[in-house]
Amino acid sequence: MKPIYLDNAATTPIDKEVIKRVTEVMSDVYGNPSSVHQFGRKAKTVVEEARKSIAKHFNVTTSEIVFTAGGSEADNLILRNAIVNLGVRRIISSKIEHHAVLHTILALEKEFDITVNYVNLANKGEVDYKHLEELLEQGSEKTLVSLMYINNELGNLLDLKKVCTLCTTYNALFHSDTVQAIGHYVIDLQKTPIDFMVASGHKFHGPKGVGFAIVKKGFGIQPQLIGGEQERGARAGTENVPNIAGMHKALEIAMQNLEVDQKYISGLKKYFSSQLLENITDISFNGCSEDLVQSTYTILNVRFAKDYPMLLFQLDLKGIAASGGSACQSGSNKGSHVLNEILSKNEANHTSVRFSFSKYTTKKELDRTVEVLKGLV
């Protein structure tokens, strides 16, 4: 029986058109983009066409796009620059951010003795916007707010416009880890003025090992990687031309088919949650993940009635791939820092599974998953 892949929040299958584009560039565009001869110019054109197209999707200029090796590097680049280069002395974040943000903030706190405040969360992990405003009212030091648009475990959506308004009112900078949103939602940075955001190609059917940071015009970026003037001096190292081209293609496809894909995947999530409730006793949904208004249409985080320590392994044996938390924590016995933060101790001790969907997921696969779960729990 064909395996069932329900871990798209960890990474997505690469679109065949993307594979074709990457292969073409690997075969035909092998010059170094920094070289001045025709081979280099051809590679440079591929990179700059991708930058121009990506910038257009977010209504920014090409100078605001910095290509990176993925979302984690982009988060690190932005957060470190905020402290080292932009004079930020305080960061406001939450305790359920991705570790690319949380661990970087902790490292910066130790290294530079900055102030770090964590905004309160409601019982489903929603940001307490009133508390965020109270924190912004306090203190006079230059402040950066770092809150993710879509939580990678719960699927909770942040009210971007509300946070942008608060940050503008209190003269704070705003960084958002938007990795789970790029390719799935429209973000116009002229209408929603986020100062810094990030993307990773493999979250929207592109290749791994490539992403980008968007840095608002006027904020100079100093490189973390030293040794070259690539990316307008923001990142040393020869650009990954085939993967940049692949990410460009993947985003182009995603945005062209956005409404169709949103409707299809939303229907799958709604159907799957209803089938789980109908067929399995005493299940709950973590965070706002069952709500199609307050959470992304790609993630459903399910909590079962008790602890099933081998459930993910048993699902895998049945050919079904899902996740117990973020894929970045695979092999960890500490559990999910997100669920540990928002659930009671008893609830956190129950088995939770994150199922995440894509345009390739089918209703038949979801029916099969429900049948397998009925047999296991």
N, C-alpha and C positions, 0 to 999 in steps of 0.2 A: 504493500500500500504506500502511496506517495506521502512523504513526510509533510506535516502541516507546520507552517512557520507563523507564529503569533508573537514575535519579539521585535517588531518593527521600530519600537522606540529605542532599541539598542543599535540597530542598523537595518537598512532596507536592502532588498535585492537590487542589483544594478539593472537599470533599464537597458534593453537590448540596443536601442538607438545610442545610448551613452557608451556602451561597450564598443560599438561600431566607430563612434567618434574618437574615443581614446586610442583605439587600434590604428585608425587613420593617422592621427597625429604622431603616435610612436613610430610609425613606419615612414612618414613623409616629412615630418617637421622635427628634425633632430638637431638643429642648430641651437647654440646658446643665445638666449634673448639679449644678452649683453654684447654679443659680437656685432661688429658693424658691417660685415659682409652679408650677401644675400641670404645665406642660410640663417644667420642670426636675425636679420630683419624679418624674415618669414615667421620665425618663432615669436619674435616681439609682437608682431601683428596679431597672432593668435591670442597672446596674453592680453593685449590692450583691447581687442574686440570683446573678449570675455569681460574685462573690467567695465567697459562702456555699457554693455548689455545689462550686467548685474546692477550697475549704478542706476540705470533707467528704471529697473523694477522697483527700486526703493526711493526714487525721486531725489537722488543725491548726485554730486559730481564725481567724476572718475578719481579725482584726487583724494576722495574720502574712503576709497576701497583699498584695503591692504590684504593681499593674499597670504595665508598662513598654512600650517600643516593640519589645521582643524580647529574646532571650537575651543578646546582647552588652551591651546597656545594663544588664541585670540583673546580669551578672558585674561590670561596671565599678562599679555602685552598691554592691555588696557588698564588693568588694575595697578600694575607696577608703574606705568607711566603717570597715572593719576597722582600717585604719591611722589615719585621721583622728579617728574617733569612739570606737573601742573599745580603743585603746591597743596594738594589735598591733605588735610590733617585728621579727618574723621570720615569713617565709612559707616553707613547704615545699611544693614542687610537683614536676612532672615536665616534661621537655623535649618531651613529645609532647601537651601540652594544646592546646586550640583557641587561636588567636591572640587571641581576646577575653579570655582569661586570661593567656597568656604575655606579650603586649605590654603589657597593663595592669600586670602585675607589674614588668616592666622599667621602665616609666614611674614607678611608685611607688618603685622602688629608687633611681632617680636623684633624684627629688623629695624623698624623706624619709630617704635613707640608711639604709634598713632592711636586715636580713640576709636573703638569699634562698638557700635550699638546694634542690638537686634530687635526688630520690630515684633510686637506681639502677634500671635496667630490665633484665629478662632479654632473651634474644635474640629473643623474639616480642613484646616491648613490654610484658610483664607487670610490674607494680610489684613490687619487691623489698620485701616487708613487713618482713623482718628489718632491712634498712637503714633503712626508715621508722622503726622503733622505735628504732634506734640514734640517728637524727637527733633524735627526740623526747626522748630521754634527755639529749641535750646542751643546755647553755645553760639559763638561767633566765628569759629574756625571754618575754613573752606571744607565743604562736605560733598561726598559722593554717595548717592543711593545706588545700591546694586541689588536688583530684584529680578528674578527670571520671569519671562512672559508666560511660559508654560512649564509647570513642574514636570520633570521627566519621569517621576514615579506615579504621581497622583493624577496628572493631567490638568490640574487646576489652572485657570486662566487669570492672569493679573489684569487689572483695569489700567492699561497703559496710559490712557488719556488723563485719568485721575492723578496718576503718579507724576506724569509730565507737568500737569498744572501745579501740583504741590511743589515740585522741584523748581519750576520757574518762579513761583511766588516767593520761595525762600532762598533763591539764588544758589541752588545746589545742582551739581552735575548728576546725570542719570545714566547708569550703565545697566543694560538688560541682557542676560544670557537668553538669546532667542533661538537656540539650536533646534528645539522641537517645533518651532513655528515656521521657520523659513521653508518655503516650498509648499506650505499648507495654509497660510493666511496672507492676505495683502497687508503690507505695512508701508504707508506713505510717510516718509520722515519729514515732509513739509507740514503735514497735518498732525502728525504725532511726533513731536521733536525730541526723540531720544538722542542723547549725545553720543552713546557708544553701544553698539550691538554686534553680535557674532553669529556665524553660521558654520556648519560642517556638512560637506557635500554628501556624505554617506547617509544622512538622515532623510534625504529626499531622492533616493534612487540614483545617486551619483557615486563616484569612487571614494574610497577611504584615503586618509592621509592628505586631505586638502580642505581648506575652508577659507573664511575671510573675516576680517574685522571691518566694521564701518565706524569711522572716527569723524565726528563733525568738523567741518572745515574751520580752520583757525586754531585747532589744537594740534600742535606739532607732536609727532611721535618719535621718541628715541628708541633705537633698536635694542632688543634683548640679545639677539645674535649679532656678533660683531665680525667684520671681515669683508664687507662688500657694501655697495651702494644700491643694491636691488630694492625694489618697492619704494622708490624715492627716498632711500636711506632709512626706511622704517624696519627693514628685515634683510639681513645679509643672507646670501645663499642663492644659487641658481634656481629660478622659478621652476616648479613642477608643471611643465607645459602640457603634457598629455592629460594630467588630472585636472588642471585648471580648465582645459577645453571640455573635459567630461562633466565637470561641475556646472559649467556654463550651459551645456546642453541639457543636463538634468533639470536645472532651474527653469530653463526655457519651456521644457515639456510640462513641468509641474504647473507653471503659471498659465500656460495655454489651456490646460485641462482642469483648472482649479475648481470651478463650480461643479463640474460633472463628478470629479473625484470626491469632493466634499459631500455631495448628496449621497453617493454610493457608499462611502465608508461610514458616514453617519447612520445610514440605514442598517449597516452591518452591526455597528455598536449597539444600537437600540434593540435590534433583533436578538443579539447574543445576551444582553443583560436580561431581557424578558424571558429567554429560554432558561437561563441559569436560575432565575427566581422561581420559575414554574417547576423545575425538575430537581433542584437541590435544596435541602432543608437548611434553614437558618444561615444563609449567606448574607453578607453585607458588602457594601462598596466603600472603599477608603477614600477620604477626601471628598471632592465633588465629582468624582469620576463617572458617576451614573447620570449626571446632569449635562445635557448637550449644550446648555447655555453657559454654564459656569466652568466647563472643562472642555478640553480638546476632543474632537471626534475620533482621534486615533488611539486613545488609551482608556482601558478599563481596569481598575485595580480592585481585585476581588478578595474579600476576607472570609475564610471558612469558619465553621462552628468550633473547631478545636485545632490542635497542632497535628499536622501530618508531615513529619520531618522528611519523608522520602517522596513527597508528592511531585516535585519538579523532576526528580530522577525517574519516577514511575511514568510521568507524562512523556519524558524523553524516550523511554523504552517503548512507548506506544506510538512514537513518531511525531510527538507534538512538542514544539519548542515554545517556551514562555519564560518569564523571568520572575524571580522573587523580589527584586528591587532593581536598581540600575545595574546594567551589565558591568559597569566599572567596579562593582563590588563583588563580582564573581569570585568565589573561593573564600570570601570573608565569613567568619562565624559571628560577627558582631550584629548581624541583622541590618535592616535598613535604618539609617539615621533619620530619614524622613518619617517613617512610620513610628519609630521610637519617640519622636518629638510630639506627634499629634494624637497618638492612641494611649489609652490606659495601659498599665503593665499587663493586665490580663488580656486585653485585646491584642497587644503587640506580640503576645506569646502564641496567638493563633496563626495558622499558616495564611499568608497572603500571596497572591499571584498577580503579577501584572501581565495582562494580555494586551497586545498592541497590534493594530491592523494597518493594512495598506491597500492600494488599488488592486493588488494581486490576490488578496484574501477573498475566499468564496463562502457563501452561505452553507454549502455542503461541508466545508471544512469546519465551520462553527458547529454544525449539527453533530459531526463526528466527535468534536472536542467535548461537547455536553454529554454525549453517550459515554465517553471514556471517563469523564469526571464522576458521573453517576456510579460507575463501577468501582471507583477508587475512594470516594468519600461517602 
